[in-house]
Amino acid sequence: MLELGQVNPLAMDAVGEAFLSDDQWRGLAARHLQRAREITAGARKRRDSRQPHPILDFLFIYYPFPFAKIEKWHPQLGQVLQLTDGGENPFTRKHYQLENGLIRLQPAALDEAARGRLQSILDLQRAISQRPGKFACGLIHEWAMVYRGNRISYQLDTPLRLSQAEIDRHVESQRCVCTHFDAYRFFAEEAKPLNAHQMTTASRHQLEQPGCLHSNMDLYKWISKCMPWMGSELHWQSFQLAMKARELDMRASPYDVSAYGYEPICVETSAGRAEFELEQRALSHHAQEIRNSFIHSLSQLIATS
């Protein structure tokens, strides 16, 4: 039986297409749905009871994607799905072609506007990939967001583990070198002038770099925006990475997540900053592998559209 993400090499044709039988791809889709619902089922319940988890539910709150986005399985570009006579076709004609009992993604369906959006995402990922990673931020953005009593609406239910005076002293004692606009825009207004970069939306292509926790978490966002073209395996990898990034983000923040079973990384100390940097570097390495695959797949999509 094929595992998720695997392709039977015996089913590859001369032009590099990989054929999956009806049973194979439906099995992949069922197992993907099962692993996704292990996360989304709990998130749905907490949403309905209005008791969000600050780590496990964050991606569904911060990013504007429904649960179904991560639950639905899609093949990779180049995978061809065999459809048995009378079998249900769960894929839309907007993105897929059904011909002679074979289902394929259809890059030719992309219009000029869609190709432009995809090219912009590709340009950003290439720019990030080509820069050296920076690992000296000490996660200052989470602290700058609550500087002088400011609070973020989606964090209101999570208590702080330090006093406001301790948080403010830490922000003022550190060199603020955030390179991520979406993090910077949530800074307390009093903290924004403390940052080395006064950023705008145009700053993304000039400043984002592969050491940034949020740039790496955003791989999930950008790959989601490129679905179904990227396939569910890469989408799932980016989702798992984003979950790990969010956990690290909250553990090193001034928030107290001990009630949820997470130990803090006390970046207000030199030992804590060293611990965070080790975790940050490991996550960045993993993210770069995903980013490289994303760049390759997105380049291939644009070239064949």
N, C-alpha and C positions, 0 to 999 in steps of 0.2 A: 504493500500500500504506500502511495506517495505521501510524504510529510508535507506540511504547509511550506510553501516556498520552493519545493523541489519540482523538477521537470524530468520526465523519463527521457534519457538521452536517445533511446531507441525510437522515440516518436518524433525526433527532429527531422525535418525535410532538408532538401539541398539548399534552400534559401534562408535557412535559419529559423523557420517557424517551428513551434513546438505544439504538437497535437495532444490534446487531453480528451480522453473518452468521456462520455456523458457521466458515467459513474465516478470517474476520477475528479472532474471539476466540481460535481455536486458534493462529493465528499470533502473537498477542500473548502467549499463554501459553507458547509455545515459545521466543520471544525472551527473555521474562522468565526462564525456567528457564536459558537459556544464560548470561545475564549474572550470575545468582545463582551458578551453578556455577563461574564463573570465580574466585569467592572461596571457596565452600564446598568445592570439590574439594581445594584445598591445605590447608584447615583440617582436613578429614577425615584426610588423610594425616599431618599433623603430630600430630593427636590419637592416631592409631593407633600412631605411632612415639614418642609421649610426648615430643615436641619442640615445645612450643607457642611461637608467635610472640607477643611481648608486646603487639603492636599489632593485627596482622591477625586474631588468634584471640581477643582479649579479649572481644568481644561475645558469643561463643559460650560463654565460660566464666563471665562475670559475670552474664549474663542467662539465665534458665532456659528457653530456647527451642531446640527442635531445629533442625537445618539445614533440614528440610523446611518449617519455618514461613516462612522467607524465600524458599524455592524455589518454592512453589506459588503460582500466579497466581489472583487473585480479581478480579472486576469491581468497579467503584465502585457505590455505591447509585444506582439510577436507570438503570444500564446493563442492557439486556435482551439475552440471548444466544439466538440462534436455533439450534435443534438439528435437524440433518437426520435424516430417518427412518433408524433403525438406528444412529445415531451414539452414541458412548459419552458418558455424562454423568458427568464426574469430580467433581461437587459433591454434598455430602451433603444429605439431606432435613432435617437439623437446622437448617440456615441458609438453604436454598434451596427454591424452589417450582418445579416443572415442570408447566406447563399449556399445552395446545395447541401443543406444540413450542417453548415459550419458557421460558427459565430466568431467574428473578429471585431476588435476595436477598429474604428474607422477614422484615422487622423485627417483624412480629406474633408471630414465634416466641419473642421475648425474654420471659422470665418476670420477675416483680417483682424477684427477687434480682439478676438480670443487669442490669436497668435501673438498680437502685440502685448497682451497681458502676460502670456507665458514667457515671452522674450524678456520682459522686464524682470520677472522672477528669476529667470536664468542668469541675467546680467548681475543681479544682486548676489546670487549664490556664488558665481564665479569671482566677484569682487571680494566677498568674504573669504573664500577659499585661498585666494592669492596673497592675503595679508598674514603677517605673523600674529600668533595669538598673544593677547595681553592678559596677564594673570595677577595683576596687582590691585584690583578694584576692591577686594575684601567685601564684596556684596554690598557696597555702600548704598546702592539704590533703594533697597528695602528700608534702610534707616532714614534716608533722605525723604522718603514718602511720609514718614510719621514725625518728621522734625517739627518741633514747637507745637505739638498737639494735633497736627493734621492727621486725619484718618481716611483710609480708602474704603469706599462703600461696601465692597465685597469682602472686606476683612473685619467688619465691625463686630462680629461675633467671636473673634479670636483675641484673647487677652494678650497684653504685653508682658514680657518676663523681666523687664527693667523699668525703672522709674523714668518719667519724661526728662528729668534733669540728666540722668545717665545717658540716655539716648542722644540728647542734644550735645552733650560734651563729646561723645564719640564722633558724631558727624563733624563737629567743628575741629576735632583733632586729626582728622584724616584728609588725605588729598583725594578729592572727589573727581574721578576720571571715567565716569560712565560714558559709554559709546553707543548706547541703545536708545533710540528716540522714544519708543513706546514705554520704556522704563522712566526715562527723563521727564516725559510729559505728566507723569503722576507724582513727581516731586512736589513737596510743599513749596509754595511760591517763594518762601524765604530761603529755601535750599537751592533753588535753581542757579542763583549767581555764584554759588560755591563750586559748581561743576566746571571742569576745565573746558568743556565744550558747550556752547549755547546752541542747542540743536533745533532743527526743523525736520519736516518730513523729507526734505531733499538731502538731509544728512545721512540717510541710510547707506547710500552707495559709497559715500566718502568715508564713513566712520565704522560701520559694523565690521566686526572681526571675530575669528573663530574661537577665541578664548571666552567670549561673552556667554554667560549662562542663558540669557534671554534670546540671543541670536540662535543658539542651539536648540532651545525649546521651541522657537518659532519654525524650525524645520517642519514640525507637525502642521503648523498653520499653512505654510507655503505648499507643502505636499497635498494637504487637504484641498487647497484652491486649484490644484492640478489634477484632481481626481475626476473621472476614473482612470485617466491616462497612465498614472504611475503604478497602478496595480496595488492590491491590498497588502501584499507582503511588505513593500517599502513603506506604505502608509502605516501599517501596524508597528514597524520598527521605529518610525518617527514618533508615534504615540507613546510607546514604551519609554523612549528617550526623554520625551517631554515630561512624563510622570516622574522619572528619576530627577530631572532638572528641578521640577517643582518641589520635590521632597528636600533636595539640597538647599534650594532657595529659602524654604521656610525654616529649616533647621538652623541656618546661619542668619536668620532675620532676628529682629527684636521681639518677635511674637513668641508666645509660650505654647508649643504644640505637644508638651509632655503628656497632656491628658489623652492624646491620640496615640501614644506609644513611641514618640520620636524624641531622641536625645538632642539637645541643642549643640550647635557648633558655635562656641563663644568667640565670634570674630572681634569682639571688643578687647580681646587679649592677643598677644603675639602668637601664642601657641594655637589659639583658635583660628587665626588667619592662616597659619601654616597648614593646619588640617584642612581648612576650606580650599586652599590652593591645590593641594594634592587631589581632592575630590573633583575640583574644577578641571584640572588637567586631564584626569581620567575620562570625565564626561566629554570634554572637548575632543579627545582622541576618538571616542566612539562616534561622536557627532560627525566628525570629518569623514569617516567611512560611509555614513549614511548620506552626507552631502555629496560625496563623490559619485555615489550611485544615482542620486537625484539629478546631478548635473548631466551624467551620461544619458539617463533615460529621457530627460527633458530635451536635451540636444537632439537625440534620436527622433523624438516626437515632432519637434519643430521642423527637422530636416525632411520628414516624410509627410508633412501635412500640406 
